[in-house]
């Protein structure tokens, strides 16, 4: 069964990215397949995992 969890909030600095990363690690360690989506223009979650951004913030233009 697929489950979706959304961690959202308008204010910055409330540990949304940290919480998302921690939950992702816990669910993956428990053997679950996970997908984390970083909708933050700053790309905090993306940077936490050491991945490059696929597009510029607030744009659909891919980084070349």
DSSP file (Angstrom, degrees, kcal/mol; ACC not computed):
  #  RESIDUE AA STRUCTURE BP1 BP2  ACC     N-H-->O    O-->H-N    N-H-->O    O-->H-N    TCO  KAPPA ALPHA  PHI   PSI    X-CA   Y-CA   Z-CA
    1    1 A X              0   0    0      0, 0.0     2,-0.4     0, 0.0     0, 0.0   0.000 360.0 360.0 360.0 132.8    0.0    0.0    0.0
    2    2 A X        -     0   0    0      2,-0.0     2,-0.4     0, 0.0     0, 0.0  -0.670 360.0-169.6 -84.8 135.7    1.3    3.4   -0.9
    3    3 A X        -     0   0    0     -2,-0.4     2,-0.4     2,-0.0     0, 0.0  -0.974   7.0-154.0-124.4 141.3    1.3    6.1    1.7
    4    4 A X        -     0   0    0     -2,-0.4     2,-0.4     2,-0.0    -2,-0.0  -0.943   8.4-172.9-114.6 136.5    2.0    9.8    1.2
    5    5 A X        -     0   0    0     -2,-0.4     2,-0.5     2,-0.0    -2,-0.0  -0.998   4.4-165.9-127.7 129.1    3.4   12.1    3.8
    6    6 A X        -     0   0    0     -2,-0.4     2,-0.6     2,-0.0    -2,-0.0  -0.962   7.1-167.6-117.6 131.0    3.6   15.9    3.3
    7    7 A X        +     0   0    0     -2,-0.5     2,-0.3     2,-0.0    13,-0.1  -0.950  28.8 159.0-116.1 108.7    5.6   18.2    5.5
    8    8 A X        +     0   0    0     -2,-0.6     2,-0.2     8,-0.0    -2,-0.0  -0.877  13.1 149.7-132.8 159.3    4.7   21.7    4.7
    9    9 A X        -     0   0    0     -2,-0.3     5,-0.1     1,-0.1    -2,-0.0  -0.807  38.8-134.2 177.0 146.7    4.8   25.2    6.2
   10   10 A X  S    S+     0   0    0     -2,-0.2     2,-0.3     2,-0.1    -1,-0.1   0.774  82.9  81.1 -82.0 -26.8    5.1   28.8    5.0
   11   11 A X  S    S-     0   0    0      1,-0.1     3,-0.4     3,-0.0     2,-0.1  -0.593  75.0-132.1 -85.9 140.5    7.7   29.9    7.5
   12   12 A X  S    S+     0   0    0     -2,-0.3    -2,-0.1     1,-0.2    -1,-0.1  -0.436  81.2  38.5 -82.3 161.8   11.3   29.1    7.0
   13   13 A X  S    S+     0   0    0     -2,-0.1    -1,-0.2     1,-0.1    -2,-0.0   0.740  73.0 119.2  75.8  24.1   13.6   27.7    9.7
   14   14 A X  S    S-     0   0    0     -3,-0.4    -1,-0.1    -5,-0.1    -2,-0.1   0.115  86.9-105.8-109.5  22.0   11.1   25.3   11.2
   15   15 A X  S  > S+     0   0    0      3,-0.1     4,-2.5     1,-0.1     5,-0.2   0.719  73.3 140.3  64.2  28.5   13.2   22.1   10.5
   16   16 A X  H  > S+     0   0    0      2,-0.2     4,-2.5     1,-0.2     5,-0.2   0.946  75.5  43.2 -62.8 -47.3   10.9   20.9    7.6
   17   17 A X  H  > S+     0   0    0      2,-0.2     4,-2.5     1,-0.2     5,-0.2   0.905 115.2  49.2 -66.6 -41.0   13.9   19.8    5.5
   18   18 A X  H  > S+     0   0    0      2,-0.2     4,-2.4     1,-0.2    -1,-0.2   0.911 112.8  47.4 -64.3 -42.5   15.7   18.2    8.5
   19   19 A X  H  X S+     0   0    0     -4,-2.5     4,-2.7     2,-0.2     5,-0.2   0.917 112.2  50.0 -64.3 -43.4   12.5   16.3    9.5
   20   20 A X  H  X S+     0   0    0     -4,-2.5     4,-2.4    -5,-0.2    -2,-0.2   0.917 112.0  47.6 -61.8 -44.4   11.9   15.2    6.0
   21   21 A X  H  X S+     0   0    0     -4,-2.5     4,-2.4     2,-0.2    -1,-0.2   0.919 112.4  49.4 -63.1 -44.1   15.5   13.9    5.7
   22   22 A X  H  X S+     0   0    0     -4,-2.4     4,-2.3     1,-0.2    -2,-0.2   0.922 112.7  46.4 -63.2 -44.3   15.3   12.1    9.0
   23   23 A X  H  X S+     0   0    0     -4,-2.7     4,-2.8     2,-0.2     5,-0.3   0.899 110.8  53.6 -65.0 -39.0   12.0   10.4    8.2
   24   24 A X  H  X S+     0   0    0     -4,-2.4     4,-2.3    -5,-0.2    -2,-0.2   0.921 110.0  47.1 -59.6 -44.9   13.4    9.4    4.8
   25   25 A X  H  X S+     0   0    0     -4,-2.4     4,-2.6     2,-0.2    -2,-0.2   0.918 113.3  48.9 -62.5 -43.9   16.4    7.8    6.4
   26   26 A X  H  X S+     0   0    0     -4,-2.3     4,-1.3     2,-0.2    -2,-0.2   0.930 113.5  45.2 -63.8 -46.1   14.2    6.0    8.9
   27   27 A X  H  <>S+     0   0    0     -4,-2.8     5,-2.3     1,-0.2    -1,-0.2   0.894 114.7  48.6 -66.5 -38.8   11.7    4.6    6.3
   28   28 A X  H ><5S+     0   0    0     -4,-2.3     3,-1.8    -5,-0.3    -2,-0.2   0.909 108.9  53.0 -66.4 -41.1   14.6    3.6    4.0
   29   29 A X  H 3<5S+     0   0    0     -4,-2.6    -1,-0.2     1,-0.3    -2,-0.2   0.783 103.5  58.4 -64.4 -25.8   16.4    1.8    6.8
   30   30 A X  T 3<5S-     0   0    0     -4,-1.3    -1,-0.3    -5,-0.2    -2,-0.2   0.410 127.0-101.0 -83.5   2.8   13.2   -0.1    7.5
   31   31 A X  T < 5S+     0   0    0     -3,-1.8     2,-0.2     1,-0.3    -3,-0.2   0.579  75.9 139.9  92.8  10.4   13.2   -1.4    4.0
   32   32 A X      < -     0   0    0     -5,-2.3     2,-0.5    -6,-0.2    -1,-0.3  -0.603  54.4-123.0 -86.8 147.2   10.7    0.9    2.4
   33   33 A X        -     0   0    0     -2,-0.2     2,-0.3     2,-0.0    -5,-0.0  -0.773  40.8-174.0 -82.8 131.3   11.1    2.4   -1.0
   34   34 A X        -     0   0    0     -2,-0.5     2,-0.4     2,-0.0   -10,-0.0  -0.908  24.9-161.6-130.6 156.1   10.9    6.2   -0.7
   35   35 A X        -     0   0    0     -2,-0.3     2,-0.5     2,-0.0    -2,-0.0  -0.985  10.9-162.3-132.9 123.8   10.8    9.3   -2.9
   36   36 A X        -     0   0    0     -2,-0.4     2,-0.5     2,-0.0    -2,-0.0  -0.926   4.6-160.3-106.8 130.3   11.6   12.6   -1.4
   37   37 A X        -     0   0    0     -2,-0.5     2,-0.8     2,-0.0    -2,-0.0  -0.949   4.2-154.9-114.0 123.1   10.5   15.7   -3.3
   38   38 A X        +     0   0    0     -2,-0.5    -2,-0.0     1,-0.1   -21,-0.0  -0.840  21.6 166.9 -99.9 103.4   12.2   19.0   -2.5
   39   39 A X        +     0   0    0     -2,-0.8     2,-0.4     3,-0.0    -1,-0.1   0.354  41.0 114.5 -95.2   4.8    9.9   21.9   -3.4
   40   40 A X    >   -     0   0    0      1,-0.1     3,-1.5    17,-0.0     5,-0.1  -0.635  64.7-142.8 -78.2 124.9   12.0   24.5   -1.6
   41   41 A X  T 3  S+     0   0    0     -2,-0.4    16,-0.2     1,-0.3    -1,-0.1   0.794 103.0  57.6 -57.8 -26.6   13.6   27.0   -4.0
   42   42 A X  T 3  S-     0   0    0     15,-0.0    -1,-0.3     1,-0.0     5,-0.1   0.713 102.6-136.6 -75.7 -19.6   16.7   27.0   -1.8
   43   43 A X    <>  +     0   0    0     -3,-1.5     4,-2.7     3,-0.1     5,-0.2   0.840  44.7 157.7  70.1  34.7   17.0   23.2   -2.3
   44   44 A X  H  > S+     0   0    0      1,-0.2     4,-2.0     2,-0.2     5,-0.1   0.905  73.4  44.3 -60.0 -44.3   17.9   22.5    1.3
   45   45 A X  H  > S+     0   0    0      2,-0.2     4,-1.2     1,-0.2    -1,-0.2   0.903 113.1  51.8 -68.6 -40.2   16.8   18.8    1.1
   46   46 A X  H  4>S+     0   0    0      1,-0.2     5,-2.1     2,-0.2     3,-0.5   0.930 111.7  46.5 -60.4 -47.0   18.6   18.3   -2.2
   47   47 A X  H ><5S+     0   0    0     -4,-2.7     3,-1.8     1,-0.2    -1,-0.2   0.861 103.8  63.1 -64.2 -36.0   21.8   19.8   -0.8
   48   48 A X  H 3<5S+     0   0    0     -4,-2.0    -1,-0.2     1,-0.3    -2,-0.2   0.850 106.9  43.9 -59.0 -34.2   21.5   17.7    2.3
   49   49 A X  T 3<5S-     0   0    0     -4,-1.2    -1,-0.3    -3,-0.5    -2,-0.2   0.346 116.9-115.1 -93.1   5.9   21.8   14.5    0.2
   50   50 A X  T < 5 +     0   0    0     -3,-1.8     2,-0.3     1,-0.2    -3,-0.2   0.757  66.9 142.7  71.6  25.3   24.7   16.0   -1.9
   51   51 A X      < -     0   0    0     -5,-2.1    -1,-0.2    -6,-0.2     2,-0.2  -0.715  51.6-116.5 -99.5 149.1   22.7   16.1   -5.1
   52   52 A X        -     0   0    0     -2,-0.3     2,-0.2     1,-0.1    -1,-0.0  -0.514  36.6-102.7 -77.4 152.2   22.9   18.8   -7.8
   53   53 A X        -     0   0    0     -2,-0.2    10,-0.1     1,-0.1    -1,-0.1  -0.500  20.1-149.6 -71.1 143.4   19.8   20.8   -8.5
   54   54 A X  S    S+     0   0    0     -2,-0.2     9,-1.5     1,-0.2     2,-0.3   0.692  77.8  14.1 -86.3 -20.8   17.9   19.8  -11.7
   55   55 A X  B    S-A   62   0A   0      7,-0.3     7,-0.2     9,-0.0    -1,-0.2  -0.969  88.1 -90.3-149.1 160.8   16.6   23.3  -12.3
   56   56 A X    >   -     0   0    0      5,-1.8     3,-1.5    -2,-0.3     5,-0.1  -0.444  60.7 -87.3 -68.6 147.1   17.1   26.9  -11.3
   57   57 A X  T 3  S+     0   0    0      1,-0.3    -1,-0.1   -16,-0.2     3,-0.1  -0.278 111.4   8.4 -57.3 141.2   14.9   27.9   -8.3
   58   58 A X  T 3  S+     0   0    0      1,-0.2     2,-0.3    -3,-0.1    -1,-0.3   0.716 117.7  88.4  60.8  25.6   11.5   29.3   -9.3
   59   59 A X    <   -     0   0    0     -3,-1.5    -1,-0.2     2,-0.1     0, 0.0  -0.984  69.8-142.7-146.8 153.6   12.1   28.2  -12.9
   60   60 A X        +     0   0    0     -2,-0.3     2,-0.4    -5,-0.1    -3,-0.1   0.398  66.5 119.6 -94.5   2.0   11.5   25.1  -15.0
   61   61 A X        -     0   0    0     -5,-0.1    -5,-1.8    -4,-0.1    -2,-0.1  -0.544  64.8-128.9 -72.4 121.4   14.7   25.8  -16.9
   62   62 A X  B     -A   55   0A   0     -2,-0.4     2,-0.5    -7,-0.2    -7,-0.3  -0.345  21.2-110.8 -68.1 150.2   17.1   22.8  -16.4
   63   63 A X              0   0    0     -9,-1.5    -1,-0.1   -10,-0.1     0, 0.0  -0.699 360.0 360.0 -79.8 127.9   20.7   23.5  -15.3
   64   64 A X              0   0    0     -2,-0.5    -1,-0.1    -3,-0.0    -2,-0.0   0.413 360.0 360.0-107.7 360.0   23.0   22.8  -18.2
